Amino acid sequence: MSEQNNEKRALAPRLRFSGFEGKVPTLPLSAIADLVSEKIGIDQLTSKQYVSTENLLPDFGGMSPIGKLPSVSSVTCFRPKDILVSNIRPYLKKVWQSNIYGGVSNDVLVVRSKDNISADYLAAILRSDLFIDYVMRSAKGVKMPRGEISMIQEFPVPCIHEDEQRKIADCLSSLDDLIAAETQKLVALKIHKNGLMQNLFPREGESSPRLRFREFRKTGGWAKVAAGQFFLNKTERGNSSLPIYSVTMTDGLVPRALLDRRIDDIAESSANKTVRKGNIAYNMMRMWQGALGVAPEDCMVSPAYVVLEPQGVNAFFFYFLLKLPQTLQVLTAHSRGLTEDRLRLYYEDFAKIPLLCPSLPEQERIAACLTAIDRLITAQGHKIDRLKAHKKGLMQRLFPALDEVAA
């Protein structure tokens, strides 16, 4: 790039560290980093040294070691400080700065900084929405978009003084460390919940759980009762004054307006179903995967859902019970359809399923315990989201916006 073009692309970031001022020139990525093409024999690597698009984690989450090596003779090599970029579906934000030696699959780019820029500073830029948005602008393909290599090499990198590079890299690295620590806490909470779930409910072939609250330890085994005795099938028509909810796999019933996906509404509200607060609604076509939730308020759902009205039982207890792996196997067995994508669990089939159930007081204790952990998990997730939003805001001010760079 000529000096004249460099001058045209000289911009002043909105946020600077003390002692630094003035406009910042930009250079294309190809001028300050190489795309590594050097190969290494696969027989020189262990499975922990191999990186593909599969084991690069989304949202700049790092890398998880893969189980086995591919059946190829050689792969592109990388070394510590190199930046690995998954070039399939760039919007997944699979970018990682390596701390080991290893090799990558064909769809992972290895970016190695040159002497005129800090590797940590470059990694901070490439692990940002600024870079991902740029790559997606020229990505080709619909189902599996890929970044255009020639355009990636033209990505404009702000070239600041090495002292400022270090300050920015240290600042963003400390935020990354904090996000990683909080993410580990979230993982620990989820592991703790899974452990409780395995022990607060009877295991397959058993009638009593391994872990019980003190007041229920001498109350004997749980009773096996058909689900139809616990729940009635409600078919109340929808009401236009009620909000529309949808079932998610992880968060239960949530307002449809909050979902980041397009769903065609049914023209007539009366074609939907009303769900009363405390009822359970499940998606007939996804119940075998655990697509159910407890209504937090009166609402409407799709007619493809089944609405269950509890009969003297705790709805939240059954929400957790019906999500257990062993329960999902039973739900799958009672669903109708030739293939998984066509399986449907109708109420008449659900009603026949035998479920183990303790007394109502024990149901309530179990439900309260697991619901409290879910609240902690949700709060921790929000904390991480706020940290990520803070980092994104910082980066938007520390680096010129993409439309400004391109101007």
C-alpha atoms as one frame of an Amber mdcrd trajectory, in Angstrom:
protein
   0.000   0.000   0.000   1.341   3.454  -0.888   2.081   6.148   1.660  -0.687
   8.229   0.086  -3.258   5.523   0.727  -1.899   5.031   4.227  -2.462   8.706
   4.887  -6.054   8.447   3.656  -6.630   5.703   6.172  -5.094   7.538   9.104
  -7.706   7.917  11.836  -7.852   8.861  15.486  -9.449   6.270  17.805 -12.107
   7.650  20.160 -10.304   6.348  23.243  -6.544   6.630  23.841  -4.270   5.871
  26.761  -2.612   8.843  28.420   0.408  10.078  26.520  -0.772   8.965  23.083
  -2.502  11.205  20.593  -2.811  12.011  16.923  -4.072  10.027  13.979  -3.243
   6.355  13.492  -2.292   4.933  10.063  -3.617   1.534   9.021  -1.918  -1.187
   7.011  -3.452  -4.253   5.354  -3.098  -7.470   7.314  -0.761  -8.843   4.630
   1.739  -6.050   5.390   2.054  -6.897   9.070   1.341 -10.639   9.184   1.846
 -13.809   7.122  -0.632 -16.557   6.379   1.445 -19.623   7.261   1.624 -22.387
   4.646   4.472 -24.465   6.131   3.546 -28.133   6.630   4.261 -30.642   9.389
   3.840 -34.427   9.320   0.770 -35.633  11.167   2.925 -38.341  12.751   4.810
 -35.597  14.614   1.676 -34.453  16.456  -0.470 -35.734  19.285  -4.243 -35.275
  19.300  -3.826 -32.396  21.773  -1.767 -30.500  19.183  -4.284 -30.730  16.357
  -6.772 -27.915  15.765  -9.740 -27.971  13.391 -12.906 -25.937  12.997 -14.561
 -28.493  15.275 -12.440 -27.929  18.372 -12.002 -24.176  18.058 -14.621 -22.810
  20.447 -17.164 -20.149  19.384 -17.315 -16.589  20.715 -13.512 -16.427  21.004
 -13.744 -19.182  23.618 -10.380 -20.797  22.933  -9.611 -24.371  21.925 -10.659
 -27.758  23.278  -8.337 -30.709  22.443  -9.737 -33.112  19.854 -10.076 -36.849
  20.404  -8.082 -38.164  17.464  -5.869 -37.122  14.577  -7.166 -37.021  10.977
  -6.165 -39.541   8.326  -3.844 -37.243   6.377  -0.081 -37.187   5.901   0.565
 -33.535   6.746  -1.106 -30.358   7.988  -0.245 -26.661   8.254   1.873 -26.050
  11.318   1.546 -23.335  13.938   3.570 -22.189  16.920   2.951 -20.201  20.130
   1.628 -16.653  19.557   0.177 -17.570  16.129  -3.470 -16.646  15.660  -5.766
 -19.419  14.423  -8.909 -18.346  12.546 -11.670 -20.744  11.502 -12.605 -19.726
   7.968 -15.868 -21.701   7.911 -18.890 -19.781   9.209 -16.798 -16.858  10.489
 -19.799 -15.500  12.393 -19.186 -18.217  15.008 -16.120 -16.188  16.069 -13.708
 -19.107  16.328 -10.412 -17.269  16.731  -7.673 -18.382  19.144  -4.120 -17.247
  19.911  -2.043 -20.370  20.340   0.158 -21.130  23.334   1.454 -24.433  21.924
   3.036 -25.942  18.803   0.764 -27.946  16.516  -1.049 -28.336  13.210  -4.390
 -27.244  11.757  -6.994 -28.492   9.298  -7.379 -26.916   5.859 -10.193 -24.595
   6.947  -8.185 -22.959   9.732  -5.987 -19.987   8.826  -2.712 -19.512  10.695
  -1.841 -15.824  11.022   1.706 -15.024  12.158   2.649 -11.431  13.033   5.732
  -9.860  11.520   8.356  -7.906  13.441   6.576  -4.577  12.976   3.597  -5.459
  15.191   2.963  -7.143  18.533   1.450 -10.623  18.237  -0.711  -9.980  21.296
  -1.975  -6.687  19.892  -2.806  -8.305  16.546  -4.566 -11.158  18.353  -6.688
  -8.621  20.252  -7.810  -7.089  16.956  -8.543 -10.404  15.221 -10.444 -11.643
  18.284 -12.993  -8.856  17.855 -16.304  -8.156  16.151 -14.439  -5.535  14.079
 -12.547  -8.312  12.275 -15.465 -10.779  12.147 -17.813  -8.190  10.634 -15.195
  -7.387   8.011 -14.749 -11.068   7.071 -18.504 -11.646   6.851 -18.933  -8.767
   4.397 -17.102 -10.734   1.702 -17.848 -14.290   2.856 -19.122 -16.630   0.146
 -21.696 -19.369   0.567 -25.087 -19.603   2.249 -25.131 -22.698   4.462 -21.364
 -22.812   5.074 -19.997 -19.331   4.316 -16.230 -18.988   3.990 -14.124 -15.883
   4.285 -12.487 -14.606   1.107  -8.712 -14.953   1.643  -7.773 -12.024  -0.573
 -10.128  -9.733   1.354  -8.903 -11.012   4.723  -5.380 -10.065   3.698  -6.647
  -6.542   3.001  -8.142  -6.148   6.489  -6.994  -2.687   7.722  -5.010  -2.952
  10.953  -4.425   0.223  13.017  -0.640   0.564  13.385   0.019   2.399  16.650
   3.222   2.861  18.660   4.510  -0.365  20.224   4.011   1.038  23.749   0.353
   1.716  23.012   0.037  -1.710  21.404   1.260  -3.246  24.658  -1.132  -1.214
  26.785  -4.124  -2.166  24.628  -3.113  -5.832  24.550  -2.637  -5.898  28.349
  -5.977  -4.178  28.932  -7.941  -6.539  26.699  -6.014  -9.566  27.945  -6.972
  -8.785  31.542 -10.608  -8.569  30.474 -10.271 -11.899  28.651  -8.817 -13.469
  31.800 -11.740 -12.137  33.843 -14.275 -13.429  31.318 -12.531 -16.825  31.291
 -12.611 -16.990  35.111 -16.294 -16.118  35.241 -16.994 -18.654  32.483 -15.293
 -21.338  34.558 -17.610 -20.443  37.444 -20.562 -20.873  35.090 -19.248 -24.256
  33.966 -18.798 -25.300  37.607 -22.399 -24.323  38.417 -23.701 -26.365  35.483
 -21.594 -29.370  36.525 -22.890 -29.026  40.083 -26.470 -28.948  38.819 -25.932
 -32.015  36.632 -24.479 -33.872  39.607 -27.481 -32.970  41.737 -29.861 -34.039
  38.975 -28.209 -37.442  38.837 -28.600 -37.935  42.573 -31.859 -36.179  43.465
 -33.787 -38.431  41.066 -33.760 -42.259  41.064 -31.407 -43.853  38.583 -32.632
 -46.321  35.996 -33.941 -49.455  37.663 -34.134 -47.813  41.119 -37.110 -46.332
  42.985 -35.267 -44.062  45.423 -32.713 -41.328  44.742 -29.155 -41.617  46.076
 -29.449 -38.167  47.670 -32.478 -37.060  49.713 -33.278 -34.177  51.993 -33.090
 -35.232  55.632 -36.840 -35.196  56.319 -37.541 -37.609  53.452 -34.843 -40.230
  54.056 -37.186 -42.644  55.764 -40.240 -42.177  53.554 -39.515 -45.105  51.226
 -39.351 -45.326  47.445 -41.110 -43.147  44.940 -44.399 -44.306  43.421 -44.628
 -45.124  39.719 -47.750 -43.520  38.256 -48.960 -42.860  34.707 -48.337 -39.263
  33.620 -52.020 -38.816  32.775 -52.844 -38.923  36.492 -50.588 -35.931  37.112
 -51.626 -33.737  34.165 -54.747 -32.872  32.188 -54.584 -31.952  28.512 -55.766
 -28.332  28.207 -57.045 -27.087  24.852 -58.276 -23.596  25.748 -58.249 -21.332
  22.707 -55.869 -18.410  22.465 -56.762 -14.872  23.478 -55.397 -11.842  21.603
 -54.773 -10.043  24.908 -52.137 -12.623  25.908 -48.453 -12.583  24.920 -47.120
 -15.322  22.652 -44.465 -17.641  24.111 -42.245 -20.310  22.595 -40.342 -23.243
  24.075 -36.552 -23.193  24.011 -34.270 -26.130  24.722 -32.345 -24.347  27.477
 -34.600 -21.659  28.961 -38.052 -23.238  28.865 -40.956 -20.984  27.886 -39.870
 -17.487  26.873 -41.616 -14.595  25.090 -41.425 -15.193  21.349 -40.445 -11.558
  20.765 -37.160 -12.170  22.624 -36.070 -14.993  20.315 -33.513 -14.196  17.650
 -35.270 -16.133  14.933 -38.109 -15.618  12.509 -41.388 -17.312  13.418 -44.568
 -16.830  11.403 -47.465 -15.952  13.672 -50.845 -17.529  13.151 -53.290 -14.921
  11.886 -56.098 -15.789  14.313 -55.281 -15.835  18.026 -58.006 -18.407  18.570
 -55.943 -20.906  16.559 -53.277 -20.789  19.279 -53.573 -22.357  22.720 -53.799
 -20.573  26.055 -51.351 -21.596  28.767 -52.161 -20.567  32.319 -49.435 -19.577
  34.771 -47.889 -22.731  36.265 -48.971 -24.983  33.392 -46.396 -26.943  31.388
 -46.273 -26.604  27.606 -44.256 -28.893  25.368 -43.510 -29.006  21.669 -44.904
 -32.279  20.311 -42.163 -32.453  17.665 -39.281 -31.789  20.076 -40.410 -33.266
  23.370 -38.027 -36.187  22.884 -35.244 -33.575  23.116 -36.668 -31.900  26.229
 -38.496 -28.981  24.591 -40.819 -27.979  27.434 -41.293 -25.199  29.928 -43.390
 -23.911  32.820 -45.442 -20.802  32.007 -44.359 -17.798  34.134 -47.629 -16.018
  33.269 -50.822 -16.549  31.301 -49.818 -16.668  27.647 -50.435 -18.245  24.229
 -48.462 -20.932  22.437 -48.522 -22.610  19.033 -51.239 -25.226  18.378 -48.339
 -27.660  17.800 -47.781 -27.607  21.572 -49.434 -29.720  24.249 -50.537 -27.833
  27.371 -50.430 -29.792  30.639 -52.378 -28.656  33.696 -50.831 -30.063  36.932
 -53.160 -32.025  39.194 -51.872 -31.675  42.754 -48.203 -31.877  41.731 -45.329
 -29.392  41.425 -44.868 -28.340  37.788 -41.213 -27.359  38.252 -40.361 -30.769
  39.726 -41.737 -32.413  36.578 -39.965 -29.868  34.382 -36.658 -31.176  35.754
 -37.808 -34.818  35.800 -38.861 -34.717  32.149 -35.462 -33.351  31.108 -33.461
 -36.233  32.619 -31.610 -38.325  29.998 -33.342 -41.508  31.145 -36.744 -39.809
  30.904 -36.000 -38.476  27.428 -35.280 -42.046  26.308 -38.750 -43.062  27.489
 -40.347 -40.035  25.823 -38.596 -40.936  22.576 -39.855 -44.519  22.789 -43.461
 -43.286  23.156 -43.220 -40.751  20.313 -44.653 -41.552  16.889 -42.705 -41.223
  13.660 -40.334 -43.106  11.387 -37.374 -40.748  11.797 -36.177 -38.431  14.557
 -37.125 -35.270  12.678 -40.714 -36.530  12.436 -41.199 -37.817  15.976 -44.277
 -36.475  17.766 -45.415 -37.075  21.322 -49.190 -36.756  21.511 -50.916 -36.285
  24.839 -52.617 -39.688  24.702 -49.182 -41.323  24.429 -47.621 -39.041  27.036
 -50.458 -39.864  29.464 -49.524 -43.556  29.414 -45.858 -43.022  30.335 -45.039
 -44.268  33.865 -43.210 -41.668  35.955 -41.623 -42.021  39.388 -42.976 -39.417
  41.788 -42.368 -38.623  45.494 -44.719 -36.807  47.859 -45.650 -33.213  47.086
 -43.414 -31.793  49.883 -40.388 -33.646  48.474 -41.260 -32.491  44.972 -41.285
 -28.905  46.227 -37.913 -29.236  47.995 -36.258 -30.705  44.906 -37.822 -28.098
  42.626 -36.780 -25.229  44.932 -33.193 -26.508  45.092 -32.767 -26.865  41.331
 -34.630 -23.633  40.572 -32.275 -21.742  42.899 -29.264 -23.146  41.024 -30.862
 -22.173  37.711 -31.175 -18.606  39.001 -27.471 -18.621  39.883 -26.627 -19.974
  36.420 -28.752 -17.297  34.758 -27.202 -14.532  36.869 -23.693 -15.791  36.087
 -24.515 -15.893  32.382 -25.736 -12.291  32.527 -22.540 -11.274  34.320 -20.454
 -12.781  31.527 -22.620 -11.083  28.897 -22.073  -7.719  30.596 -18.309  -8.257
  30.637 -18.338  -9.172  26.948 -20.432  -6.106  26.170 -17.961  -3.958  28.122
 -15.055  -5.419  26.145 -16.877  -4.882  22.867 -17.554  -1.262  23.801 -13.901
  -0.727  24.673 -12.748  -2.182  21.378 -15.152  -0.005  19.434 -13.466   3.034
  20.991  -9.880   1.757  21.018  -9.974   0.894  17.308 -11.443   2.892  14.405
 -14.857   1.689  13.244 -14.803  -0.379  10.057 -16.882   2.138   8.047 -14.480
   4.905   9.086 -11.445   2.872   8.039 -13.009   2.130   4.665 -13.978   5.756
   4.054
